[in-house]
Amino acid sequence: MTNVPTSPNPQPRVLAKPVLSFSDTGLSVSDGVTHIGAWQVSSLEGWEFSFNMGATWTRGQGDFFDVQGDGPKTIWVRARDDLGNTSDIVVVSCVLDTMPPAAVQAAMVSQDFTRLVKVSGVEDQGRWEYSVDEQRTWLPGSGDRLALLGNALPVLWLRQIDLAGNKSPVERVNLQETNNTTWHEASGNPLQPSLLSLQQARTVVLHGSVVRGDADYVRFDIPVGQRLQALRLVHYVSPDPIAFYALQRAPVFDAGIDVNRMLVYGHMGPQDLKRNVLQDVAPGQLTAGSMTLWFQQTGPLATEYAIELVFQTAQ
């Protein structure tokens, strides 16, 4: 009788582990908090995943799977071929949060010509933002307040973003109260500038409308221990793309056209939006003391503007 040789048992293969990635929408790219439940999977073989520490496995389709339900998640993923060979298990964790936070609350108080918006209701580890252009762009808020002086922006919009990156409904703040002293046309006299009251705000917005012969002069006093960190144009509406600005370190603007007495100066228009014009100024020149800002349109077409000042603790 002829013995028929039998095939040896195939040797099991150890497959390469899959590579996983997801959109971390939290405050940090490594905090594991997200509002997007989709996980991307890159694998040379088929793959499977488990939400219950391997008690049951689900075969993956395509190159992603969705995590459902808010809360902390522990996910196991491994490669698997048609013969049942598997890779080592990749264990990942995340916190899924898809619920938007509540809208922030805005309380307004006034001091002289300055309007102060106090912001509350921001979640732990959340942040808030504001918009001055009908929500087309958003700017980061700081601390718990925002100070404003001017007569150009009728509405301010506020919202918060939670740790997972969810955005709240917006809060609308009416700024155009013409009977209120804080709806203020800035002084056109360089030797008697309007006085901005900071009221412990770390972010301030100066806003106005200027045309030839109608310059704006605004003075602000940087407190001891603080430093002016940024001055940037955040809103500009005009057919004329060129206006002029200058900043003098003094309680009045008596520099005239002597640029040597100006801290910074130059043209300003749409091309300068969000550019910090103080980035090349020595920090020591931006500490405690009085400063006066000059903003002007030299042409016959009216220009609506908003300038953001950002203060921080002096180093």
PEQUI-V645499 format. One record per residue. OMEGA is omega in whole degrees, 0 to 359 (* if undefined). BURIAL is + if it has 24 or more other C-alpha atoms within 12 Angstrom, else -. D_CENTER is the distance of its C-alpha to the mean C-alpha in whole Angstrom. Layout:
# PEQUI-V645499
OMEGA:BURIAL:D_CENTER + OMEGA:BURIAL:D_CENTER
This chain:
# PEQUI-V645499
182:-:84 + 177:-:81 + 178:-:78 + 182:-:75 + 178:-:72 + 178:-:69 + 177:-:66 + 176:-:64 + 179:-:61 + 179:-:58 + 178:-:56 + 178:-:52 + 171:-:49 + 186:-:46 + 175:-:43 + 180:-:40 + 175:+:37 + 176:+:34 + 183:+:31 + 174:+:28 + 178:+:24 + 180:+:22 + 177:+:18 + 185:+:16 + 181:+:13 + 182:+:13 + 180:-:11 + 178:-:13 + 182:-:15 + 183:-:18 + 175:-:18 + 181:+:20 + 183:+:18 + 171:+:17 + 178:+:18 + 186:+:19 + 183:+:23 + 174:-:24 + 177:+:26 + 181:+:27 + 174:+:30 + 184:+:32 + 177:+:36 + 181:-:39 + 168:+:41 + 184:+:40 + 179:+:38 + 183:+:38 + 180:+:36 + 175:+:36 + 184:+:34 + 174:-:37 + 174:-:38 + 177:-:40 + 174:-:43 + 181:-:42 + 178:-:40 + 179:-:39 + 180:-:40 + 177:+:37 + 180:-:36 + 184:-:35 + 177:+:32 + 171:+:30 + 183:+:30 + 172:+:28 + 183:+:28 + 174:-:28 + 181:-:28 + 177:-:25 + 179:-:25 + 182:-:26 + 169:+:28 + 189:-:30 + 174:+:31 + 177:+:34 + 176:+:35 + 173:+:38 + 179:+:39 + 177:+:43 + 185:-:45 + 179:-:48 + 179:-:51 + 175:-:49 + 182:-:47 + 175:+:44 + 168:+:42 + 183:-:40 + 173:+:38 + 181:+:34 + 179:-:32 + 179:+:29 + 174:+:27 + 172:+:24 + 180:+:22 + 180:+:22 + 182:+:20 + 183:+:20 + 178:-:20 + 177:+:17 + 177:+:16 + 176:-:18 + 177:+:17 + 174:+:16 + 181:+:18 + 176:+:18 + 184:-:21 + 172:-:22 + 183:-:24 + 173:+:26 + 184:-:27 + 182:-:29 + 187:+:27 + 174:+:24 + 180:+:22 + 176:+:20 + 177:+:18 + 185:+:18 + 178:+:16 + 180:+:17 + 179:+:18 + 182:+:14 + 174:+:16 + 182:-:17 + 173:-:14 + 178:+:11 + 179:+:8 + 182:+:8 + 176:+:6 + 179:+:9 + 178:+:10 + 184:+:13 + 176:+:15 + 173:-:16 + 176:-:13 + 176:-:13 + 182:-:10 + 181:+:7 + 181:+:5 + 172:+:4 + 178:+:7 + 183:+:10 + 181:+:13 + 183:+:15 + 177:+:15 + 179:+:14 + 181:+:17 + 174:+:18 + 176:+:22 + 184:+:23 + 182:+:25 + 186:+:23 + 181:+:20 + 186:+:22 + 171:-:19 + 179:+:15 + 180:+:14 + 172:+:12 + 174:+:11 + 176:+:10 + 185:+:9 + 185:+:12 + 182:+:13 + 181:+:14 + 176:+:11 + 181:+:13 + 179:+:12 + 166:+:14 + 183:-:16 + 175:+:15 + 181:+:16 + 180:+:18 + 180:+:19 + 179:-:22 + 187:+:22 + 175:-:25 + 189:-:28 + 177:-:30 + 181:-:33 + 182:-:30 + 181:-:30 + 166:+:26 + 201:+:26 + 171:+:27 + 183:+:29 + 182:+:28 + 174:+:31 + 181:+:33 + 183:+:35 + 180:+:34 + 175:-:36 + 183:-:35 + 172:+:31 + 182:+:29 + 175:+:28 + 176:+:24 + 186:+:24 + 177:+:21 + 177:+:22 + 177:+:20 + 177:+:17 + 176:+:15 + 183:+:13 + 177:+:15 + 173:+:15 + 184:+:19 + 182:+:20 + 176:+:23 + 183:+:26 + 177:+:28 + 181:+:31 + 180:-:34 + 182:-:36 + 179:+:33 + 175:+:31 + 175:+:28 + 182:+:28 + 177:+:26 + 171:+:27 + 183:+:25 + 180:+:26 + 182:+:24 + 174:+:25 + 180:-:27 + 179:-:25 + 179:+:22 + 173:+:21 + 186:+:19 + 184:+:16 + 170:+:15 + 183:+:16 + 175:+:14 + 181:+:15 + 180:+:13 + 181:+:16 + 179:+:19 + 180:+:22 + 170:-:25 + 179:-:28 + 185:+:28 + 184:-:26 + 169:+:27 + 182:+:26 + 176:+:27 + 173:+:25 + 179:+:26 + 178:+:26 + 178:+:29 + 183:+:29 + 179:+:31 + 175:+:32 + 175:+:33 + 181:+:32 + 179:+:36 + 184:+:35 + 177:-:36 + 179:-:36 + 185:-:36 + 179:-:33 + 179:-:35 + 180:-:34 + 178:+:30 + 173:+:27 + 179:+:25 + 175:+:26 + 175:-:26 + 180:-:26 + 181:+:22 + 184:+:22 + 180:+:19 + 183:-:20 + 183:+:18 + 177:+:15 + 177:+:12 + 178:-:14 + 184:-:15 + 180:+:19 + 188:+:19 + 180:-:19 + 179:-:22 + 179:-:24 + 182:-:25 + 181:-:23 + 179:-:27 + 185:+:27 + 182:+:23 + 189:+:25 + 178:+:27 + 182:-:28 + 174:+:28 + 177:+:27 + 180:+:27 + 175:+:25 + 175:+:27 + 188:+:26 + 169:+:28 + 183:+:29 + 180:-:33 + 184:-:33 + 182:-:35 + 183:-:32 + 180:+:29 + 174:+:26 + 185:+:23 + 168:+:20 + 180:+:17 + 180:+:16 + 171:+:13 + 180:+:15 + 180:+:13 + 177:+:16 + 177:+:16 + 179:-:20 + 181:-:22 + *:-:23
